[in-house]
Amino acid sequence: MKGKVFITGASGFIGYHLVAAALNAGMEIHAAVRPSSDLSFLKQLNANANDLVYVNTDFSSKDKLKKLLEEGGYTYIIHAAGVTKAKTAAAYNLVNAEYSLNLAQAAMSADIPLRRFVFLSSLAALGPAAYNQEQPITEDTLPAPVTDYGKSKLLAEQYLKEVSGLPLSIIRPTAVYGPGEKDLFVLFKTLSKGLDAYIGKGPQRLSFVYVKDLVAATMAALQENGKEVTVYNISDGKAYDRYALADQFREISGRNVFRTHLPVALVGMVAGLLDFIYSYSSTTPVLNKEKLKELTAPNWICSIDAARNHLHYQPQYDLHQGLAETLTWYKENKWL
């Protein structure tokens, strides 16, 4: 694939893998980063300076965005920037929804040859299903997000759909894992110490997607033609029980782990206490009341039929294959 692509959130976990894939596709990339962004992963790509350009971006100003886009003359935009942890609904909405709208409106007002705008949303925008629901979550499932994060992603989708003429593809991944990921890594680190802890004893149906498969779906969406809006839920196409991740970890690593179940009420108290403690901090704890809603949700199984049919998306990694590659990376990079 040829052309110039503007990738936001490029210094993040998914953004890094998007940049790597775009480089492999022979594209010229302008990576949106902040002055404070850690570029160490991106610099490991050893890209030619003409192929990968870093751009400081102000998403709060549509005028500045328009000028930046026109200077770049982009053919494609992949909007992967956003926040997964914030203290208030307003903070989530500002970054995930308002800034996304600013970028889209700037793109439509700018004199650029834009072919496709791909937005990285989340399955959290739809919310989980009931455990006994046989029908997987589809693109047409009535949205019922359970967190402020999910609500902000849904709001962003609604905003973008209202931008007249925007050639929009929306990608909704389920839980994403892979080399460089930091949230699930906390779980892997706990497992590596021999502890396999769960919140409550209720059954769960979970879904996952390896980052390389997510990136493949995203790159395929760039090639969609026309001005119509498309939406795709993305997973590896399989359903897993709540113990699958730990079971695969144990099989791959050969380590024995002690399995225990913590009372939901107790974990809720801890999450509330952490929220209070961190209320005076600029950071947000990994465990908080918002995250607890997602962690205890009963069913995150989604259909990927739309992506299979329209993007020709074929996941290359199931949980065992993806986790094996991920754990190898963690060990080689001395994370584990």
N, C-alpha and C positions, 0 to 999 in steps of 0.2 A: 504494500500500500504506500502510495506517495502522497505528499502534502505536508502542510505545516500544522501542527497541533499544539494547542494551549492546554496544559494539564495543571489543574489547581490541586492543592494538597499534595504536591509532588514529593515533599520530604517525609510524608507519612508512610505507614506500612503498605497500604494498597497503592498509594501514589508511586512509591518506588518501583513496584512491580509493573505498574502501567508504563512508567518511563522506560523500563527495560524492554518491555514488549514493543513499544513504539520504536525504539532504537533498532530492535531486531527486524522490524517491518520496513526499515529504511526511511522513516519519517524524520522531519526536522522538528525538534521539540523545544518549546519555550515552557519552562517549569516555573509555575507561580510559587514563590516561597516568601517567608517573612524574614526580616533582617536577623531575627533570633533563631531561625530554623537550623536544625542540625543536618548538615549536608553530607555527613560522613558516609552514609550508605550510597547516596547518589554518586559521590566521587569515586566509589569503588567500581563504577561502571566503566571508568576510563574512556568516556565518550569524547569524540572530537568536539572542540569548542564551537564549531559551526553547527553541529548536530544537536547539542544540548546547551541551551542558554537559560540562565537563571533570571527571573523577572520578579522584582518586588511589587506586590499588588495591594492596592487599597480597595477593598470590596465595599467600603462605605460610600464611595463616590462614583456615581454613574458617569459623570463627566470624565473623571480620570480613567475609568475602565474603558470608556469609548475610545479615548485617545490611545491607550495602551493597545487595544485590539486593532485599531486602524494602523498603528505603527507596525504591528506584527503581521497583519494581513492574513489571519488564520483561516484555514480551510475547515478545521475541526476544533471543537472544544470538548474536553472531558472535565466535568466539574466534580472532583472528588473531595474537595475541601469541606470541612465541617467540624463540629465538636460532638464528641460522644459523652463528655462529662461536663456538666455545668451546674450551677447552684440554683438557678431559677428557670421557669418556663420562658420568661422574657429573654434570658441569655441564649437559650437554645434557639428560640424563634429568630432572634437577631441574626445569628451566624448561619444557621441552617436554612432559614426561609428567606429573610429579608435580603441577605447578601446574595443568595442564589437568584432572586428576582432582579436585583441590581445588575448582575452579570448578564442575565438573559436579555434584559431590556437594552443594555449597552450593546450587546451583540447584534440585536435587531436594528438599532439605530446607526451602528457603525457601517462604514463602507468597506465590508470585507466579503470574500467569496465563501461564506459559511455554508457547508453542506450538512453538518450534523452537530447537534448539541446533545451530549450524553451526560445525564445526571445520575450520580451514584446515590441512590436512596437507600432504603433498608426494608426488610420484611417487617421490622418493627412499626412501619407506617400503617400496616394492616392490623397488626396485633396477633396474638395467638388464638388458636381454636380450642374448643372443648376437647378433652382427652378422648372421648368416645366418638368424636366426629369422624366418620369414615371418609368423607370428601376432603382431600387436601386443600389447603389454602390456594386459591387461584387469583389471577389478576383482577377478577371481577368480585372477589369476596368483599362484603361490606366492611369498610375499615372500622376497627375498634381498637386503636392503639392504647396500651396500658401505661405508657410512660410519657413524660414530657419530651424526651428525645424522639420517640416514635411520632408523637403529635406534631413536632416541628418538621420532621421529614414529610409527613403527610401534607402539612401546610405548604411546604416548599413545592411539592408535586402540584398542588392546586394552583399556586401562583404561576408556576411555569406553564401549565396547560392553558392559562389565560393570556399568555403572551402571543399576540397574533402573529402567525406565520413562522413561529419558531420550529425548526425541524428537530423535534425532541424525541429522544429515546430515554426512558426511565428504567434503570436497573435496580432491582430490589434483592440484594443478597441476604441470605440467612447468616448464621454465625460463620465468620470468615477466619480461617487459621492458615498458618504457613510461616516460612522463614521471616523473622523480624517482627512477628506479632507479639504484643506485650500483655494483652488482657488475659487470653487463655494461657499464656505462658505462666501466669501466676499459679494456675491449676497444675500445669506440668511440673513446676518447681516444687509444689506441695507433694505431688505424687512421687517425685524423685526422692523425697525425704521419707517415703513410706506411708504417707497418710492419704486416704481416699475418703474425703468428707462430703456429705450431702445435706441439703437443707430439707428436712422433713422426710417422710417415707412414701409420699404419694407418687404414683407412676407418672412418667413423662414420655412424650414422643418428641424426639429432637431431630434437627437437620443441620448439616454442615456443608460448607463449600471450601475447597482448597483454593488459595489465592490465585494460582495459575489458571484454574478453570474460570474463576470470576473475571480475570483479565481477558481471557479468550472470548468470553461472552461480550465484554465491553468493547473490545476491538472489532468484533463482528457487528455490533450495533453501529459503529462508525460508518459502516458501508451501506446502511439502509438508505434507500432513495425516497424522494418525495418529501412533502411537508407534513405528513400525517404524524400524529403522536402515537408512540408505541410504548408498551410497558411489559416488563419481563421479571418474573420471580426467578431467582437463581439459587440452586443448591446442587448437590451431587446426584440428586434424583433418588436418594435412598432415605429410609426411615430408620432411626436408631432409638434404642431405649436409653434411659438416663445413665446407665452404667457402661455404655459402649465406649466412650472416650477412655475411661480408666482401664477397661478390659483390653483395649487395643494398646494402650501405653504399656501395660504389664506384659502383654505378649511380645511386643517389639523390644522392650528394654530388658525383659527377663527379671524384673524386680518384683518382689513381693510387697504388697501394700495392705495396710490395715483399713478396712472399710467401716465407716461409722456414719450414723445419721444424727444430725443436730436438730433440736426442736425449732420449728419455724418461729415461734414466739421469741426464743432466745436470740436467734440470729437477727430478728427484727429489732430487738432491743439494742444489740450491738451496732446495727446499721444506723439506728436513730442516734446513738451516742456518738458515732463517728461523724454523722452529719452535723451534730452540735459542735463537736471539737473543731471540725474543719470549716465551720461557719466564719471563723476568724482568720482563715487562711485563703490564699489565692488559688490553692489547689483543691481538687475534689477526691475523696477516698475511692479506692477501687470498689469497696462494698459500701453501698448507700441504699436508702429506701427505694430510690428509683430503680437501681440495678436489681434489687431483690425481686421486684415485680416481674422482670424478665427471666431471672434465674429460676423462679418457682412456677412460671407459666406452664400449663399442662401439655401443650401441643404446638409445635412449630413446623409441622410437616407441610411442605408446599409442592404444588405441581410445577414442573418445568416444561410442560408440553408446548406452551407458546414459544419458549426459547428454542426448543428442539425444532419446531415446525418453521419458524420464521428466521431464526438466526443460524439454523443448522448447528445448534449447540450440542456437543456431545462431551459430557464430563469425562476427563481422562483419569481422575483420581477418586477412589472411594476413601473412606476414613482411614483404612489401614495403610494404603499406599501414600496418601498425603501426610499422615502422621509420621510414618517412617522417614520420609524425606525431611520433614520439619524437625524431628528430634535429632537427626544427623546434623542438620544445620546448627541447632542450638549447641550441640556438643562441640562441633568444629569451631564455633565462635565463642566457646567457653561461657555460654549462658547457663548451661547445666553441667 
